[in-house]
Amino acid sequence: MTTKKQKKENNDESEEFIYDEVDMGDKIKTLKNKLKKCEEERKMYLDSWQRDKADFVNARKNDSREKERFLLFAKKDLILQLLPVVDSFDMAMLDKDRWSNLDQNWRQGMEQIYNQFNKVLNENGVVEVVPEVGQEFDPALQEAFGVVEVEDEKNDGKVIEIMQKGYLLEQEVIRTAKVKVGQLK
């Protein structure tokens, strides 16, 4: 068996180390195995970290969507409580003769409040759904509040009278329009 000698100086002392060539091969093999194991561990940790990062990003997106849904739900609840006020304004302004006979300053003030109210609703994603008389009844947007017997076949299943406007919030129906629908005798 051959040996290799190496000298190392340390504090002016000379030490002699002897390495066996067979031992060097084992050490290199051992170091290669350790390096391979470290690389596998690194890959495992990197993969785990990347999965955790993706999970975190997905969790943030889910939290953001849930927050938006909660805010929309809260907004929807408040708007549903305010819609009867808009309905009251609509009913008050429906009688044009009485409305036009009111004091002009008072009437203009009320109209400004009504317009302001509608502007706030529109800015919050609320859209009126006002069906037209004679259009086909749409159960997705309208609720049959009553039936009116009609003699003309073309009015069968059509909106005859609008009782109350409907509303959408962010393209979701929050209140259907209430209508009377024609039904053939």
C-alpha positions as CSV (number, residue, x, y, z in Angstrom):
1,M,0.0,0.0,0.0
2,T,1.4,3.4,-1.0
3,T,1.2,6.4,1.2
4,K,1.4,10.1,0.5
5,K,3.0,12.5,2.8
6,Q,2.2,16.1,3.3
7,K,3.8,18.6,5.6
8,K,2.0,21.4,7.2
9,E,3.6,24.2,9.2
10,N,1.8,25.3,12.2
11,N,3.4,27.8,14.7
12,D,6.9,26.9,13.5
13,E,6.2,23.3,14.2
14,S,6.2,20.7,11.6
15,E,3.5,18.0,11.6
16,E,3.3,15.2,9.3
17,F,0.0,13.8,8.0
18,I,-0.2,10.5,6.2
19,Y,-3.1,9.8,3.9
20,D,-3.8,6.4,2.5
21,E,-4.9,6.6,-1.2
22,V,-7.6,4.1,-0.4
23,D,-8.9,6.4,2.4
24,M,-8.8,9.4,-0.1
25,G,-11.1,7.5,-2.5
26,D,-13.5,6.7,0.4
27,K,-13.4,10.3,1.6
28,I,-14.2,11.6,-1.9
29,K,-17.0,9.1,-2.3
30,T,-18.3,10.1,1.2
31,L,-18.1,13.7,0.3
32,K,-19.9,13.1,-3.1
33,N,-22.7,11.3,-1.2
34,K,-23.0,14.1,1.3
35,L,-23.1,16.6,-1.6
36,K,-25.8,14.6,-3.4
37,K,-27.8,14.4,-0.1
38,C,-27.4,18.1,0.4
39,E,-28.5,18.9,-3.1
40,E,-31.6,16.6,-2.6
41,E,-32.4,18.4,0.6
42,R,-31.9,21.7,-1.0
43,K,-34.3,20.7,-3.8
44,M,-36.8,19.4,-1.3
45,Y,-36.6,22.6,0.8
46,L,-36.9,24.8,-2.4
47,D,-39.9,22.8,-3.6
48,S,-41.5,23.1,-0.2
49,W,-40.8,26.8,0.0
50,Q,-42.3,27.3,-3.5
51,R,-45.4,25.4,-2.6
52,D,-45.8,27.4,0.6
53,K,-45.3,30.6,-1.3
54,A,-48.0,29.6,-3.8
55,D,-50.3,28.6,-1.0
56,F,-49.7,32.0,0.6
57,V,-50.4,33.9,-2.6
58,N,-53.6,31.8,-3.1
59,A,-54.7,32.5,0.5
60,R,-54.2,36.2,0.0
61,K,-56.3,36.1,-3.2
62,N,-59.0,34.1,-1.3
63,D,-58.9,36.7,1.6
64,S,-59.3,39.5,-0.9
65,R,-62.3,37.8,-2.6
66,E,-63.9,37.1,0.8
67,K,-63.4,40.8,1.8
68,E,-65.0,41.9,-1.5
69,R,-67.9,39.6,-0.9
70,F,-68.3,40.8,2.6
71,L,-68.2,44.4,1.6
72,L,-70.7,43.7,-1.2
73,F,-73.0,41.9,1.3
74,A,-72.8,44.9,3.7
75,K,-73.4,47.4,0.9
76,K,-76.4,45.3,-0.3
77,D,-78.0,45.2,3.1
78,L,-77.7,49.0,3.5
79,I,-79.0,49.7,0.0
80,L,-82.0,47.4,0.5
81,Q,-82.8,49.5,3.6
82,L,-82.6,52.7,1.6
83,L,-84.6,51.6,-1.4
84,P,-88.0,52.3,0.3
85,V,-86.9,55.9,0.7
86,V,-86.4,56.1,-3.1
87,D,-89.8,54.5,-3.5
88,S,-91.3,57.1,-1.3
89,F,-89.7,59.9,-3.4
90,D,-91.0,58.2,-6.6
91,M,-94.6,58.0,-5.2
92,A,-94.5,61.6,-4.1
93,M,-93.4,62.8,-7.5
94,L,-95.9,60.4,-9.3
95,D,-98.8,62.8,-8.9
96,K,-97.6,65.5,-11.4
97,D,-100.5,67.9,-10.6
98,R,-99.9,68.0,-6.9
99,W,-96.2,68.0,-7.3
100,S,-96.3,71.0,-9.7
101,N,-98.6,72.9,-7.3
102,L,-96.1,72.7,-4.4
103,D,-93.9,75.7,-3.6
104,Q,-91.2,75.8,-6.3
105,N,-88.2,76.2,-3.9
106,W,-89.4,73.3,-1.7
107,R,-90.0,71.1,-4.8
108,Q,-86.6,71.9,-6.3
109,G,-85.0,71.1,-3.0
110,M,-86.7,67.8,-2.8
111,E,-85.8,67.0,-6.4
112,Q,-82.1,67.9,-5.7
113,I,-82.2,65.5,-2.6
114,Y,-83.7,62.8,-4.8
115,N,-81.1,63.3,-7.5
116,Q,-78.3,63.3,-4.9
117,F,-79.7,60.1,-3.5
118,N,-79.8,58.4,-6.9
119,K,-76.3,59.7,-7.7
120,V,-74.9,58.0,-4.5
121,L,-76.7,54.7,-5.4
122,N,-75.3,54.8,-9.0
123,E,-71.7,55.5,-7.7
124,N,-72.1,52.4,-5.5
125,G,-73.0,50.2,-8.5
126,V,-76.8,50.3,-8.1
127,V,-78.7,50.3,-11.4
128,E,-82.5,50.7,-11.8
129,V,-84.4,48.0,-13.6
130,V,-87.5,49.6,-15.0
131,P,-89.4,47.3,-17.3
132,E,-91.5,48.9,-20.1
133,V,-95.2,48.3,-20.5
134,G,-95.7,45.8,-23.3
135,Q,-92.4,44.0,-22.9
136,E,-92.2,40.2,-22.3
137,F,-92.4,39.3,-18.6
138,D,-88.9,38.3,-17.4
139,P,-89.0,36.3,-14.1
140,A,-85.3,36.8,-13.5
141,L,-85.8,40.6,-13.3
142,Q,-89.5,40.9,-12.5
143,E,-92.0,39.6,-10.0
144,A,-95.6,39.2,-11.0
145,F,-97.4,41.3,-8.5
146,G,-100.7,40.6,-10.1
147,V,-102.5,39.3,-13.2
148,V,-104.6,41.5,-15.5
149,E,-107.0,39.7,-17.9
150,V,-106.4,40.8,-21.5
151,E,-108.4,40.2,-24.6
152,D,-105.6,40.8,-27.1
153,E,-103.4,37.8,-27.6
154,K,-100.3,39.9,-28.1
155,N,-100.5,41.2,-24.5
156,D,-100.6,37.7,-23.1
157,G,-97.5,37.3,-20.9
158,K,-96.5,40.9,-21.3
159,V,-96.0,43.6,-18.7
160,I,-99.2,45.6,-18.4
161,E,-98.4,47.9,-15.4
162,I,-95.3,48.7,-13.4
163,M,-95.9,48.7,-9.6
164,Q,-92.3,49.2,-8.4
165,K,-88.8,49.5,-9.9
166,G,-86.2,46.8,-9.5
167,Y,-82.5,47.2,-8.8
168,L,-79.2,45.5,-9.6
169,L,-76.1,45.8,-7.5
170,E,-72.9,45.0,-9.4
171,Q,-75.0,43.1,-12.0
172,E,-76.8,41.0,-9.3
173,V,-80.5,41.4,-8.8
174,I,-81.1,42.8,-5.3
175,R,-84.8,43.6,-5.9
176,T,-87.0,42.5,-8.7
177,A,-89.4,44.9,-10.3
178,K,-93.0,44.3,-9.3
179,V,-95.3,44.3,-12.3
180,K,-98.8,43.2,-13.4
181,V,-98.8,40.7,-16.2
182,G,-101.3,40.2,-18.9
183,Q,-103.2,36.9,-19.1
184,L,-105.4,36.0,-22.0
185,K,-109.1,35.5,-21.0
